[in-house]
Amino acid sequence: MASNVAWLAGYRHPRYRGHGDLEEAVLDAFAQPRPLIEGAVMVGDPLQVLPVVYHALWAGRLETALEVPLHEQVLVRRTAAGERER
């Protein structure tokens, strides 16, 4: 868990929130639980989208099980906090 939190902490700066509607698209992609990489690819280029996903995980707008190592197939879903901020 500590490794996951340390990784996500690297994305805590607001610059990783994304530009325009990117964060909203990320939250929508994870309205239903789905693998991390699947949701990222649904939104666009993973190189641009994954930092937004990690920031949303750090900020509590998305959630996943942090007890297991983060990997591309880990299930991610939008939280109630992610829904309220929209």
TIVO-2410 file (N, C-alpha, C; in nm, 3 decimals):
# residues 86
REC num residu      c1      c2      c3 atome chaine
REC   1      M   0.082  -0.118   0.000     N      A
REC   1      M   0.000   0.000   0.000    CA      A
REC   1      M   0.088   0.126   0.000     C      A
REC   2      A   0.194   0.126   0.077     N      A
REC   2      A   0.281   0.243   0.084    CA      A
REC   2      A   0.340   0.278  -0.053     C      A
REC   3      S   0.377   0.178  -0.130     N      A
REC   3      S   0.431   0.203  -0.264    CA      A
REC   3      S   0.327   0.266  -0.355     C      A
REC   4      N   0.203   0.219  -0.347     N      A
REC   4      N   0.096   0.277  -0.428    CA      A
REC   4      N   0.070   0.422  -0.391     C      A
REC   5      V   0.063   0.449  -0.262     N      A
REC   5      V   0.038   0.586  -0.217    CA      A
REC   5      V   0.154   0.676  -0.257     C      A
REC   6      A   0.276   0.629  -0.245     N      A
REC   6      A   0.393   0.708  -0.286    CA      A
REC   6      A   0.387   0.737  -0.437     C      A
REC   7      W   0.348   0.638  -0.516     N      A
REC   7      W   0.336   0.657  -0.661    CA      A
REC   7      W   0.231   0.764  -0.691     C      A
REC   8      L   0.113   0.749  -0.631     N      A
REC   8      L   0.004   0.844  -0.657    CA      A
REC   8      L   0.038   0.984  -0.607     C      A
REC   9      A   0.115   0.993  -0.501     N      A
REC   9      A   0.154   1.124  -0.449    CA      A
REC   9      A   0.232   1.205  -0.551     C      A
REC  10      G   0.301   1.137  -0.639     N      A
REC  10      G   0.373   1.206  -0.745    CA      A
REC  10      G   0.280   1.277  -0.843     C      A
REC  11      Y   0.152   1.246  -0.838     N      A
REC  11      Y   0.053   1.306  -0.927    CA      A
REC  11      Y  -0.044   1.397  -0.852     C      A
REC  12      R  -0.005   1.443  -0.733     N      A
REC  12      R  -0.096   1.524  -0.652    CA      A
REC  12      R  -0.108   1.667  -0.701     C      A
REC  13      H  -0.011   1.717  -0.775     N      A
REC  13      H  -0.014   1.856  -0.821    CA      A
REC  13      H  -0.133   1.877  -0.916     C      A
REC  14      P  -0.203   1.990  -0.903     N      A
REC  14      P  -0.319   2.016  -0.989    CA      A
REC  14      P  -0.291   2.015  -1.139     C      A
REC  15      R  -0.167   2.031  -1.179     N      A
REC  15      R  -0.137   2.029  -1.324    CA      A
REC  15      R  -0.172   1.895  -1.386     C      A
REC  16      Y  -0.180   1.790  -1.304     N      A
REC  16      Y  -0.215   1.658  -1.356    CA      A
REC  16      Y  -0.366   1.637  -1.368     C      A
REC  17      R  -0.442   1.738  -1.333     N      A
REC  17      R  -0.588   1.726  -1.342    CA      A
REC  17      R  -0.635   1.722  -1.488     C      A
REC  18      G  -0.554   1.772  -1.576     N      A
REC  18      G  -0.588   1.769  -1.718    CA      A
REC  18      G  -0.647   1.900  -1.765     C      A
REC  19      H  -0.649   1.916  -1.894     N      A
REC  19      H  -0.700   2.038  -1.956    CA      A
REC  19      H  -0.841   2.015  -2.010     C      A
REC  20      G  -0.918   2.120  -2.012     N      A
REC  20      G  -1.051   2.112  -2.070    CA      A
REC  20      G  -1.138   2.007  -2.004     C      A
REC  21      D  -1.196   1.923  -2.085     N      A
REC  21      D  -1.289   1.822  -2.036    CA      A
REC  21      D  -1.224   1.686  -2.010     C      A
REC  22      L  -1.091   1.683  -2.006     N      A
REC  22      L  -1.022   1.554  -1.993    CA      A
REC  22      L  -1.057   1.485  -1.861     C      A
REC  23      E  -1.055   1.558  -1.750     N      A
REC  23      E  -1.087   1.493  -1.623    CA      A
REC  23      E  -1.231   1.444  -1.622     C      A
REC  24      E  -1.322   1.521  -1.676     N      A
REC  24      E  -1.461   1.478  -1.682    CA      A
REC  24      E  -1.475   1.349  -1.764     C      A
REC  25      A  -1.402   1.342  -1.874     N      A
REC  25      A  -1.404   1.221  -1.958    CA      A
REC  25      A  -1.349   1.101  -1.882     C      A
REC  26      V  -1.243   1.123  -1.803     N      A
REC  26      V  -1.186   1.016  -1.722    CA      A
REC  26      V  -1.287   0.968  -1.618     C      A
REC  27      L  -1.350   1.060  -1.548     N      A
REC  27      L  -1.450   1.021  -1.448    CA      A
REC  27      L  -1.565   0.945  -1.513     C      A
REC  28      D  -1.609   0.991  -1.629     N      A
REC  28      D  -1.716   0.920  -1.701    CA      A
REC  28      D  -1.673   0.779  -1.742     C      A
REC  29      A  -1.548   0.764  -1.784     N      A
REC  29      A  -1.499   0.633  -1.827    CA      A
REC  29      A  -1.503   0.532  -1.714     C      A
REC  30      F  -1.490   0.580  -1.592     N      A
REC  30      F  -1.489   0.490  -1.477    CA      A
REC  30      F  -1.619   0.497  -1.396     C      A
REC  31      A  -1.727   0.541  -1.460     N      A
REC  31      A  -1.858   0.543  -1.394    CA      A
REC  31      A  -1.896   0.400  -1.352     C      A
REC  32      Q  -1.858   0.305  -1.435     N      A
REC  32      Q  -1.870   0.163  -1.402    CA      A
REC  32      Q  -1.730   0.110  -1.379     C      A
REC  33      P  -1.710   0.024  -1.279     N      A
REC  33      P  -1.575  -0.029  -1.255    CA      A
REC  33      P  -1.520  -0.096  -1.381     C      A
REC  34      R  -1.394  -0.066  -1.411     N      A
REC  34      R  -1.329  -0.127  -1.527    CA      A
REC  34      R  -1.178  -0.125  -1.503     C      A
REC  35      P  -1.104  -0.209  -1.575     N      A
REC  35      P  -0.959  -0.209  -1.562    CA      A
REC  35      P  -0.900  -0.072  -1.595     C      A
REC  36      L  -0.797  -0.035  -1.523     N      A
REC  36      L  -0.732   0.095  -1.537    CA      A
REC  36      L  -0.698   0.126  -1.681     C      A
REC  37      I  -0.633   0.036  -1.750     N      A
REC  37      I  -0.588   0.064  -1.887    CA      A
REC  37      I  -0.707   0.072  -1.983     C      A
REC  38      E  -0.810  -0.006  -1.960     N      A
REC  38      E  -0.929  -0.003  -2.046    CA      A
REC  38      E  -0.997   0.134  -2.040     C      A
REC  39      G  -1.013   0.186  -1.919     N      A
REC  39      G  -1.074   0.318  -1.903    CA      A
REC  39      G  -0.988   0.427  -1.963     C      A
REC  40      A  -0.857   0.417  -1.945     N      A
REC  40      A  -0.766   0.518  -2.001    CA      A
REC  40      A  -0.772   0.517  -2.153     C      A
REC  41      V  -0.771   0.400  -2.214     N      A
REC  41      V  -0.775   0.390  -2.360    CA      A
REC  41      V  -0.909   0.440  -2.414     C      A
REC  42      M  -1.017   0.421  -2.339     N      A
REC  42      M  -1.148   0.471  -2.382    CA      A
REC  42      M  -1.145   0.623  -2.399     C      A
REC  43      V  -1.067   0.691  -2.315     N      A
REC  43      V  -1.063   0.837  -2.316    CA      A
REC  43      V  -0.970   0.890  -2.425     C      A
REC  44      G  -0.858   0.821  -2.447     N      A
REC  44      G  -0.764   0.868  -2.547    CA      A
REC  44      G  -0.627   0.806  -2.531     C      A
REC  45      D  -0.524   0.881  -2.567     N      A
REC  45      D  -0.386   0.835  -2.560    CA      A
REC  45      D  -0.348   0.812  -2.413     C      A
REC  46      P  -0.315   0.688  -2.376     N      A
REC  46      P  -0.281   0.660  -2.236    CA      A
REC  46      P  -0.168   0.748  -2.181     C      A
REC  47      L  -0.075   0.790  -2.265     N      A
REC  47      L   0.033   0.877  -2.216    CA      A
REC  47      L  -0.021   1.010  -2.165     C      A
REC  48      Q  -0.130   1.057  -2.221     N      A
REC  48      Q  -0.193   1.180  -2.175    CA      A
REC  48      Q  -0.296   1.155  -2.067     C      A
REC  49      V  -0.363   1.042  -2.073     N      A
REC  49      V  -0.476   1.014  -1.984    CA      A
REC  49      V  -0.433   0.958  -1.849     C      A
REC  50      L  -0.332   0.871  -1.846     N      A
REC  50      L  -0.295   0.807  -1.720    CA      A
REC  50      L  -0.256   0.906  -1.610     C      A
REC  51      P  -0.183   1.014  -1.638     N      A
REC  51      P  -0.157   1.110  -1.529    CA      A
REC  51      P  -0.286   1.168  -1.470     C      A
REC  52      V  -0.387   1.187  -1.552     N      A
REC  52      V  -0.515   1.238  -1.503    CA      A
REC  52      V  -0.584   1.133  -1.416     C      A
REC  53      V  -0.575   1.008  -1.458     N      A
REC  53      V  -0.631   0.898  -1.378    CA      A
REC  53      V  -0.561   0.891  -1.243     C      A
REC  54      Y  -0.428   0.898  -1.243     N      A
REC  54      Y  -0.353   0.890  -1.116    CA      A
REC  54      Y  -0.385   1.009  -1.027     C      A
REC  55      H  -0.401   1.127  -1.085     N      A
REC  55      H  -0.437   1.244  -1.004    CA      A
REC  55      H  -0.576   1.225  -0.942     C      A
REC  56      A  -0.670   1.174  -1.021     N      A
REC  56      A  -0.805   1.152  -0.970    CA      A
REC  56      A  -0.806   1.045  -0.860     C      A
REC  57      L  -0.721   0.945  -0.872     N      A
REC  57      L  -0.707   0.845  -0.765    CA      A
REC  57      L  -0.652   0.911  -0.639     C      A
REC  58      W  -0.549   0.994  -0.655     N      A
REC  58      W  -0.490   1.064  -0.540    CA      A
REC  58      W  -0.593   1.154  -0.474     C      A
REC  59      A  -0.672   1.224  -0.556     N      A
REC  59      A  -0.768   1.322  -0.504    CA      A
REC  59      A  -0.896   1.258  -0.451     C      A
REC  60      G  -0.913   1.129  -0.471     N      A
REC  60      G  -1.032   1.061  -0.421    CA      A
REC  60      G  -1.152   1.069  -0.512     C      A
REC  61      R  -1.133   1.113  -0.636     N      A
REC  61      R  -1.244   1.116  -0.732    CA      A
REC  61      R  -1.261   0.981  -0.801     C      A
REC  62      L  -1.154   0.902  -0.800     N      A
REC  62      L  -1.157   0.762  -0.843    CA      A
REC  62      L  -1.104   0.679  -0.728     C      A
REC  63      E  -1.137   0.550  -0.728     N      A
REC  63      E  -1.084   0.463  -0.625    CA      A
REC  63      E  -1.048   0.327  -0.682     C      A
REC  64      T  -0.955   0.263  -0.612     N      A
REC  64      T  -0.913   0.128  -0.645    CA      A
REC  64      T  -0.860   0.064  -0.517     C      A
REC  65      A  -0.838  -0.065  -0.520     N      A
REC  65      A  -0.780  -0.135  -0.405    CA      A
REC  65      A  -0.631  -0.103  -0.400     C      A
REC  66      L  -0.589  -0.033  -0.299     N      A
REC  66      L  -0.447   0.004  -0.287    CA      A
REC  66      L  -0.365  -0.101  -0.214     C      A
REC  67      E  -0.431  -0.206  -0.168     N      A
REC  67      E  -0.359  -0.313  -0.097    CA      A
REC  67      E  -0.282  -0.403  -0.192     C      A
REC  68      V  -0.315  -0.397  -0.320     N      A
REC  68      V  -0.244  -0.475  -0.421    CA      A
REC  68      V  -0.167  -0.378  -0.510     C      A
REC  69      P  -0.058  -0.423  -0.571     N      A
REC  69      P   0.018  -0.332  -0.657    CA      A
REC  69      P  -0.068  -0.277  -0.771     C      A
REC  70      L  -0.052  -0.148  -0.797     N      A
REC  70      L  -0.121  -0.090  -0.912    CA      A
REC  70      L  -0.067  -0.154  -1.039     C      A
REC  71      H  -0.156  -0.192  -1.128     N      A
REC  71      H  -0.117  -0.248  -1.257    CA      A
REC  71      H  -0.229  -0.218  -1.355     C      A
REC  72      E  -0.207  -0.248  -1.480     N      A
REC  72      E  -0.300  -0.205  -1.584    CA      A
REC  72      E  -0.437  -0.271  -1.575     C      A
REC  73      Q  -0.449  -0.384  -1.507     N      A
REC  73      Q  -0.577  -0.454  -1.498    CA      A
REC  73      Q  -0.651  -0.430  -1.366     C      A
REC  74      V  -0.594  -0.350  -1.276     N      A
REC  74      V  -0.660  -0.323  -1.149    CA      A
REC  74      V  -0.792  -0.250  -1.177     C      A
REC  75      L  -0.898  -0.288  -1.105     N      A
REC  75      L  -1.029  -0.225  -1.126    CA      A
REC  75      L  -1.033  -0.087  -1.062     C      A
REC  76      V  -1.084   0.008  -1.137     N      A
REC  76      V  -1.096   0.147  -1.092    CA      A
REC  76      V  -1.240   0.189  -1.113     C      A
REC  77      R  -1.291   0.271  -1.020     N      A
REC  77      R  -1.426   0.323  -1.036    CA      A
REC  77      R  -1.435   0.464  -0.980     C      A
REC  78      R  -1.533   0.536  -1.028     N      A
REC  78      R  -1.557   0.672  -0.980    CA      A
REC  78      R  -1.616   0.664  -0.839     C      A
REC  79      T  -1.579   0.756  -0.755     N      A
REC  79      T  -1.631   0.762  -0.619    CA      A
REC  79      T  -1.747   0.859  -0.613     C      A
REC  80      A  -1.816   0.861  -0.500     N      A
REC  80      A  -1.923   0.959  -0.478    CA      A
REC  80      A  -1.864   1.100  -0.483     C      A
REC  81      A  -1.741   1.118  -0.435     N      A
REC  81      A  -1.677   1.250  -0.441    CA      A
REC  81      A  -1.656   1.292  -0.586     C      A
REC  82      G  -1.620   1.198  -0.673     N      A
REC  82      G  -1.604   1.227  -0.814    CA      A
REC  82      G  -1.734   1.269  -0.879     C      A
REC  83      E  -1.842   1.212  -0.832     N      A
REC  83      E  -1.974   1.248  -0.885    CA      A
REC  83      E  -2.016   1.387  -0.836     C      A
REC  84      R  -1.991   1.419  -0.711     N      A
REC  84      R  -2.032   1.549  -0.655    CA      A
REC  84      R  -1.962   1.665  -0.721     C      A
REC  85      E  -1.836   1.648  -0.760     N      A
REC  85      E  -1.757   1.759  -0.813    CA      A
REC  85      E  -1.794   1.793  -0.956     C      A
REC  86      R  -1.865   1.711  -1.023     N      A
REC  86      R  -1.898   1.734  -1.163    CA      A
REC  86      R  -1.993   1.843  -1.178     C      A
***
